[in-house]
Amino acid sequence: MIADANNQAARATAMPLAQRVFQRLSDAAFRSGEELAAELDVTRAAVWKAVEQLRDLGVPLEAQPNRGYRLAQGYAPLDRDEIVAALAPDSQASVHTLEVVWSLPSTNDYLLALPPPPPGQLQVVLTELQTAGRGRRGRAWVAPPGGAICLSMGWAFAELPQDISALALVIGICAQRSLARCDIGGVRLKWPNDLVTHQGKLGGILLELRAEASGPAYVVIGIGLNAALSGKDLAAIAANGGNAVDLRSLRGSAEVVTRNRIVSVLLEECAQGLAEYESVGLAAFLVRWQQLDAIRGTEVSVTRGDEVFRGVARGIDSHGQLLLEVPGGVQAFASGEVSVRAAPGGVD
């Protein structure tokens, strides 16, 4: 059984009222203010105030007189028990702890402050509201409650892998496999850590490491996926120079795959991928990366510090370094910020 960091009853009591209201709403049926107030043992005025707080946070809520409130289509609360129940038995054995927290500054920071899990097991935290989420180079990331998957996983290595930066490539492959299992196609990978489609960027991966010079290493893997973005969210992303797409639009079906299902599959694939990477390294993933490489053969620029290199992306080498064909030969990059020149198909 997956260990739970806190007692379930104690967690429920400590939940903010806005979270408790959010968890009782769905996109399938209206819930009246009177009904919610009775369930939560609060006044109808308190429920109304909680609903307004959710709206202020960017949660799209529908309201109708004499019917009540419901979430907009494609939104549903994260549910720890539902995520755990959907895990295959061997995957449950690979998850040491799993928490769903209403609000955190950063899921990565939360796990980095904890002791590492036992070898071969994940410790996982998700949040509905991430107030200081970040991507590469400290960029902020828009993540309204219900509209994104904000997840971090902690994994302990007995020894620091030689090509630890290539782990982001492995996790990208695991994420793509997870989405394909949920009938979400068209997802490709942009070196070093982005999940992209022809419509725009779907999400990203952020690795952070706590390790000694030699010996065990604790890596925290942050995964952010756009699940159901509103027009306001998309406008905010565009204002920052981004081009985003979400899981709801990629699904292309009236049948909505919940974030809970996607998280369960993602944990299964990542647990398996991490174990394989620890055993045999990047070699087992190179062919799949080549198949998913969104920028191979494309003119790109690579920013590294104050330098900018321009050339044609030629895939990756056996260490996960980007190969860039420049005048005079091919140069390998272990890190850098990649921009696609005359971005094709929404890859930027």
Rosetta blueprint (number, residue, H / E / L):
1 M L
2 I L
3 A E
4 D L
5 A L
6 N L
7 N L
8 Q H
9 A H
10 A H
11 R H
12 A H
13 T H
14 A H
15 M L
16 P L
17 L H
18 A H
19 Q H
20 R H
21 V H
22 F H
23 Q H
24 R L
25 L L
26 S L
27 D L
28 A L
29 A L
30 F L
31 R E
32 S L
33 G H
34 E H
35 E H
36 L H
37 A H
38 A H
39 E H
40 L H
41 D L
42 V L
43 T L
44 R H
45 A H
46 A H
47 V H
48 W H
49 K H
50 A H
51 V H
52 E H
53 Q H
54 L H
55 R H
56 D H
57 L L
58 G L
59 V L
60 P L
61 L E
62 E E
63 A E
64 Q E
65 P L
66 N L
67 R L
68 G E
69 Y E
70 R E
71 L E
72 A L
73 Q L
74 G L
75 Y L
76 A L
77 P L
78 L L
79 D L
80 R H
81 D H
82 E H
83 I H
84 V H
85 A H
86 A H
87 L L
88 A L
89 P H
90 D H
91 S H
92 Q H
93 A H
94 S L
95 V E
96 H E
97 T E
98 L E
99 E E
100 V E
101 V E
102 W E
103 S E
104 L E
105 P L
106 S L
107 T H
108 N H
109 D H
110 Y H
111 L H
112 L H
113 A L
114 L L
115 P L
116 P L
117 P L
118 P L
119 P L
120 G L
121 Q L
122 L E
123 Q E
124 V E
125 V E
126 L E
127 T E
128 E E
129 L E
130 Q E
131 T L
132 A L
133 G L
134 R E
135 G L
136 R H
137 R H
138 G H
139 R L
140 A E
141 W L
142 V L
143 A L
144 P L
145 P L
146 G L
147 G L
148 A E
149 I E
150 C E
151 L E
152 S E
153 M E
154 G E
155 W E
156 A E
157 F E
158 A L
159 E L
160 L L
161 P L
162 Q L
163 D L
164 I H
165 S H
166 A H
167 L H
168 A H
169 L H
170 V H
171 I H
172 G H
173 I H
174 C H
175 A H
176 Q H
177 R H
178 S H
179 L H
180 A H
181 R H
182 C L
183 D L
184 I L
185 G L
186 G L
187 V L
188 R E
189 L E
190 K E
191 W L
192 P L
193 N L
194 D E
195 L E
196 V E
197 T E
198 H L
199 Q L
200 G E
201 K E
202 L E
203 G E
204 G E
205 I E
206 L E
207 L E
208 E E
209 L E
210 R E
211 A E
212 E L
213 A L
214 S L
215 G L
216 P L
217 A E
218 Y E
219 V E
220 V E
221 I E
222 G E
223 I E
224 G E
225 L E
226 N E
227 A L
228 A L
229 L L
230 S L
231 G H
232 K H
233 D H
234 L H
235 A H
236 A H
237 I H
238 A H
239 A H
240 N L
241 G L
242 G L
243 N L
244 A E
245 V L
246 D L
247 L H
248 R H
249 S H
250 L H
251 R H
252 G L
253 S L
254 A L
255 E L
256 V L
257 V L
258 T L
259 R H
260 N H
261 R H
262 I H
263 V H
264 S H
265 V H
266 L H
267 L H
268 E H
269 E H
270 C H
271 A H
272 Q H
273 G H
274 L H
275 A H
276 E H
277 Y H
278 E H
279 S H
280 V H
281 G H
282 L H
283 A H
284 A H
285 F H
286 L H
287 V H
288 R H
289 W H
290 Q H
291 Q H
292 L H
293 D E
294 A L
295 I L
296 R L
297 G L
298 T L
299 E E
300 V E
301 S E
302 V E
303 T E
304 R E
305 G L
306 D L
307 E E
308 V E
309 F E
310 R E
311 G E
312 V E
313 A E
314 R E
315 G E
316 I E
317 D L
318 S L
319 H L
320 G L
321 Q L
322 L E
323 L E
324 L E
325 E E
326 V E
327 P L
328 G L
329 G E
330 V E
331 Q E
332 A E
333 F E
334 A L
335 S L
336 G L
337 E E
338 V E
339 S E
340 V E
341 R L
342 A L
343 A L
344 P H
345 G H
346 G H
347 V L
348 D L
